[in-house]
Amino acid sequence: MVLFIDAVADGYIFDLKTTQDAHVDAFSKSVWGYGYHIQAAIYVESMLAIGKPVDFYFLTVEKTTP
């Protein structure tokens, strides 16, 4: 498995995701369904392992105009 961090800046990791519905409840289902939470944990733990604590954020973009 190859993982790519979309952006790292000033103690933050940003992961860009496209989705059908960016509302919190709907996107939360996608997070669990696609295993994005595992990917996020790998990113954060990897940064901690090299001594750089970070906060993680998903940036969501809807695939179609609401």
N, C-alpha and C positions, 0 to 999 in steps of 0.2 A: 504494500500500500504506500502510495506517495501522497503526502499532504503538503499543501502550499499555504502559507499565511498570506492573506491579501494585503495587510498593512500593519506595521508596528510603528508607534510614535509615542514618545514621552511616557512610557509605562502602560501603554494600551495596545491591545491586539484587536484589530477589526477584521471580521470575516464577512465578505459580501455574499449574500444569498438571494437568488431570485425565487419568487413564490407566487402562488395564485392569490393568496390573501395574507397581507402583512399585519393584520390585527393580532394582538398578543395571543388570544386563545387559539386562533387558527394556526399561527406560525408555531406555537408550542407543540402542536400535534405533529407538525413536520419535523421539528427538532428531534422528537422521540422516534418518529417513524423512520427517518433517514439516518439516525445515529449521530446527528450533529453534536450532541452533548459529549459524545466520546471524543470526537475530533477537537472540541473546545478544551476538554481536559488534557489531551495530549499536548496541545499548544501551550497551555498555562504551565503544566508540569515540566515541559521542556525548558521553558524560560526560567522557572524556579531552579532547575538543575544547574543552570549556568549562573545563578545568583542574581537574576533580574526578575523580581516580582512584577507582575502585570495584571491589569484588569482586562476582561474579555468582553467584547460586544459584537453582536450580529448586526450588520447593516442589511436591511431587507429592501428589495425592490420588487414591486408587483409586476408580473409579466404582461398584464393588460391594464388599460386605464380603468379605474373604478367607475 
